[in-house]
Amino acid sequence: MFPQNIDLHCHSNVSDGMLPPADLVARAAGQGVTVLALTDHDDVAGLAQARDAAKELGLCLINGVEVSVSWGTHTLHIVGLNIDPEHPALVAGLEAIRAGRSERAIRMAEQLTKAGIPNSLAGAYQHADNPNLIGRMHFARYLVAQGLVKDVRTVFKKYLVKGKPGYVSHQWADLADAVGWIRASGGQAVIAHPGRYQMGSSKMHELLEAFKAAGGEGIEVVTGSHTPEQYPHFANLAQKFGLLSSRGSDFHAPGEGYRDIGRLPPLPDMCTPIWQDWDCK
């Protein structure tokens, strides 16, 4: 039996989620989540509000973040769990990443204008509660609000991804740097949703070797964007590379993604959970 409902990947409106941190925690508690990590993109500003809400609701909150990383030609996301959000190295690293987001947004809007979609920059900012964290999801919500695309899932199939209008390449943090910031802050580094990275087997193995060499400890096995067939695949890779396994919905907003917060199956039996030695269980 899976004794607890543990969700270690979700987003508030501090990054590209739609719910304020306290409301996100309340939704998680209402869904039966007992241990929650708030992992906003490149920002930790929502953690204090989330922690206050978690205390009131009797939910265990894990300090988290999701760091944007460039590895070769791939953009990756590395989740940090049990971080110290005030650690100087992590704070400085996240500030540097956020500084590049505004410039990328301008270039994305230019590409969308060329594709016949004007005014997308102003429109995206209307959907960004935190303008320092402007990102693709905010552009996607603008396109949906304009009736140009039926939902955000379709936006990411037609726009904003490599080879489609609105996509621009961008240099994020180095993999070893991102893992180093997380480790320096006392946290554990986890590769987020590896099934999304469009890598062949040899390239994925190369990534896992580099990640492990940098000090990475975990990999998301059960996540909102993985299919049931992918769970055992990544469980096997976790075992092969000596990585701990994580579980997270990657929730952004009600009805928007593939999984609601806390609505995930348990890890496969072969997995060693990343939370196995945590005090907060």
N, C-alpha and C positions, 0 to 999 in steps of 0.2 A: 504493500500500500504506500502511496505517496502522502506522507503525513502533513506536509505544509505546501502552501501555494506561494512559491517564490518567483518573483518577476524582477529580473535584473537589467532591464533595458526599457526605458520609456522617456518621453519628452514632454516638457511643459511649454508654455508660451514664452519662456525665457529664450528658447531657441525656435524650433519650428513646430512645436505642438500647439494646440489651441486652448488648453485648459491652464489656468493659473496653477502654480505648484500645490497650493492647499486643496484646490478642487480635484486635481489629479490624484492626490493621496486619498481624498474622500472616495473617489470612484474606485480606486484600487481596493480600499477597505470594504466597500460595498460588494465587490466581486470576490471577496474572501481571501485577498492577498494578505499574507502574514509578514513577508519580508520583501521590501521594495527598494530598488535602486533607481534614483532619478539620475538620468544620464544625458543631460542636455548637450547639444553640440557645442564644443569649444567654450563653454561657459559654466560657471558654478554658482551664478547669482541666485538661483532658485532654491538652493539647498536649505538655507536657514528657514524660509517660510515652510518648506516641505517638512522639515524636522519638527517644527512647532505643531503642525497639523498631525503628524504621525504620533507624537506624544499624546495628544488628546484622544486619538482613535485607538491607541494601543497597538500600533503597527510599527514594526522595526524598519527604520529607514537606513539604507546604506548610502553613504556619500559617493556619488559617481559622476562621470563625465564621459563624453564620446569625442575622441580627438580625431580630427581630419588629417589624413596622412597620404603622402605621395610615395609610391614604391615602384620605381621604374615608370612604366606608362599607366599604371593602375592607381586609382584613388581608393583608399581603404579607410575603414573606421576602426579605431582601437578604443574599446571601452576600458575605463579605469574604475575599479571598485575598491571601496574602503580607502579612498584618497583623503589626504589632508587638503581641503580646498584653499587653505591659506599658505601652503608651502611656496616659498619664493620662486623656485624653478618652474613649478607647474603654473603659477600665476603669470609669470613672464612669458612662458611658452604659449599659453592660451591667448594672451593679449596680442602676441605677434600674429597668430592665426586670424584672429578677429579683424585685425587691421587690413588684411587682404580681401575680406569678404565684400566690402563696398566696391572695390575696384572690379572684382569679378562680376558683381551684379550689373555694373555699367556695361561691361562687354557682353553679358548675356542679353541685356535689353537691346543693344545694337544689333545682335544677331536676329532677335525676334522681329525687330523693325524691318530688317531685310527680308524676312519671311512673310511680311504683310501684317504683323501684329504690332501696332504702335502703342506708345504710352505704357509699356509693360513695367518700366522701372518704377514710376509713380504708383502704378497699380499694385505691384509687389509690396512696396513699402506700406501701403494701406493694410496689408494683411500681416505685417510684421510688428508684433507688440514690442519687440526689442530690435530697434533698427541696426544695432551693431551685429546682429546675427542674421542678417538678410541672407536668404538661401533659395535653393531651387523650389522647395515646397511652397514658399510664398509666391513665387511666379506661377506655380501650378494652380494654386488656389485662385489667383487672379484670372487665369485662363478659364477656369471652371465658372467663376462668377460672371464672366463675360459671355458665357454660353458657347464658347469656342470648342470646348471639350466636355464630355459628359461627367467625368470624375478625375480625381488626381491620378489614379492608376493609369488611365488612358493617356493623360498628359505625359507621363514618364515613358510611355511607349512611342509617342509621336514627337515629343519635344524633349529638350533638356538633357538628353543622354548622348553619348558619343555617336557621331554620325547623323544626328538629328538637329533640326533648327533650334537655336537657343543654347546649344552646348558650347562651352569654351573650356579649354584646358587651363589648369591652375596648379601652381606649385604649393602644396600644403606642407605640413611638417614632415621631417624625415622619420622613418620608422623607428630607428634606434633612439632618436631624440624623444619621440613621443613616449615610447616605453620607458625611457630613462626618467622623464618627468614624473610619470605615474609611480614608478618604483621609488624615486627620491621622496615622494610625498607619502610613502608608506603603503601604497596601493598595489593591487594586482592588475596586470594588463591582460585583456581578453580580446581576441579577434572577433569583431562583430560580424554577424550574418555572412559567413564565408561563401555560401552558395550564390551570393549575388555578384561575385567578382569576375565571372566569365573567364575562368582560368582552366586550362587543361590540367591533367593529373601531375605532370612534371613541374609545371609552374606553381601549382598549389603546394607541392612538396618543398619547392625552393623557398616559397614564402614562409611556410611553417618552420623550416630550418633557420631562416634569418630571424624570424620572430623569437624563436626559442633562444637563439644565440644572443639576442638583445636583452633577454631576461623576461620575455613574455611567459605567462603561466597558464592561460586558458583560451578556450575557443567556444563560441556559441554553437551548441549542437541543436537545441530546440529553440527556434526563433520564429517570429511571425511570418517571415518571408521564405522559410524553408518548407519544402513539401515533406509529407510523412516518409517518402522514400529517401530523403536526404538525411533524416535523423540518424539511421544506423551508419550511413556513409561517413558522416562527420564524427560520430562516436568512435568508429574504427580509426579514423585519423588521429583523434585525441589520444587514443590508446597507443597507436604506433609512435607518436611523437612525444609521449609522456606529458600531455597537457591535461589540465583539469577541464571539466565540462560545465558550461553555463546555459542558462535558460532565460529568455526574455522576449516579451511580445513585440518590442519596438513600437509601442503604441504612441500615436500622435494625436488622434482625435476620434470621437465616436463615429463609427461608420466609414472611416476613411482608409484604414489599412486592411490587412488580411486577418488580423487577430485583435480582439479586444484585450484590454489589460487583464492579466491574470487568467486568460482563457487559453491555456496551453496544456498539452499532454506532459507527463513526467519524462525525465531523462531516461534513455535506454538503460537497462540493468547493468551493462558493462561499464557505464560511465562512473568516474570519480567526481562528485560535485565540487565545484569551486568553493562552496560554502561549508565543506566538511569540517573545517577547523575553526569556523567563526564562532564567536561568543553569541552573536545574534542569530538564532536559528528558528 
